[in-house]
Amino acid sequence: MKDIPVKTELVSFCGLYCGSCGKYLKGKCPGCAKNEKATWCKIRKCCIEKGINSCAQCNEYTDVKDCKMFDNFVAKMFEYVFKSDRKAGIQLIKDAGYENFARYMAENKLISMKKSKN
C-alpha cells in the first residue's frame, strides 16, 4: 500500500479522511473537496455554499448530531455497517485542528474514526 499523505485538503466535509481511502490512493478519486461528480452529497454542497471546509466550522448547530443533513437515516446506517463515527471525526477536527486530524488519520490508516465499543 502507498504511503498515506498528511494533507489538510484531504479532510472531507463530513469528517472522513480521503487520504486513507483506497480509491484516492489508486488515483481513482480526487478526494471529497475536488470530486465535482459528488453532486449527490448534500453535506458537501452545504459546506461549499457556506464557504467552510467541513461541518466542524459550521456555526448553525452547537452539536453536529443536531443537523438533519449530517445525522440522517442513511448516515446512521453507514455508521452502523462500517462501525464509523463521523461525529467523532468532526469533534477531533474542532479540538485538534485539520493538520492534527489529517496526521492522526494517516498514521492510523483510517478513513473514518471508529465507533467506540461503549
N, C-alpha and C positions, 0 to 999 in steps of 0.2 A: 504494500500500500504506500502511496505517496506520502511525503511529509505533509502534515496538516498546517496550512498557513495561519498565522495570527494576524487577522485583518479586521478592523472595526467595520469596514464596508461589507463584510460577510455576515454580520449580525442581521437576522431577519427582522421584519417589522413586528412579528408576534413573539419573539423570544427564542427562536431556534438559532442554530449556528450553521450556516450554509457551508462554511469551510471544512466541516467534518463529513459532509454528505458525499456519498459515493458518486452521484451524478455530477456534482461540481468537480470532484477530484478527477473524474474521467473526461472532463471537458464537455459534458452533455447539458450543462445548465450553467448560466452565468451567475447564479445566486439570486436571492429574492429581490434585492434593490434594482438589479439590471434586467430582470426577467420580464420583459414587456409583454410576453404571452400570458402572463398570470393575471389577466384582466378579471378572472373569476374570483380572485381573492379580495374580499371586502375589507379585510384588515389592511392589506397593502394599499388599496385605494383610499381608505380613510386617512392613513398616515401621510400619504403623498398629498392629499387635499389639505391636510392640516400643516404640512411643511415640517413634519417631525420624522426622526429616524426610526422610532419604534413606539410601541404602546407605553414604554417606560417614561416617555416625555409627555404623554397626554395628561392634560390638567382637567379634563372633563369629569373624571372619576377618581376618587381617592384610592380605590382598590380596583384593579383591572377585572376582577371577577364580577364587578357590578355592571360591566359593559356587555350588553347582549350580543354585540357583534363579535367580541372576543370569546365569551363564555357561552356559546350556544350548544345545541344538541349535537351537531356534527363534531364540534371541538371536544365535547365531553367523550364521545365515542372514540375519537382519535386518541385522546389521552388514556382511555381505558385499554384499548387494544395495544398501544405501543408503550404503555406504562410511562407516559410522557407527562411532564409538568411544566408547561409553558409559563404558567403564572410564576413559578419559582425562577424561571429564566428572566422574566421581566423584573422581578424583585432583585435578583442579583445585579442586573444592569443598573437599577436605581441605586443600590447600595455600593457597588464597586466600580461602576462605570463601564463603558464599552470596551476599552482596552483590556481591563482585567477579566471581563466576561469572555472575550474572544480568546484570551490566553488560557483561561480555565477550561473552556470547551475544547480547544485544540489539544492541550496537554492530556486531557482525559478522553479524547477521541469521541466527543459527544455531539450529536446533532441537537438533542434536547436534554434538559435536566430530567432526571429520572424521578418518578414518584417515590416518596419515602414509604417504607413498609409499615408506617404507623397506622 
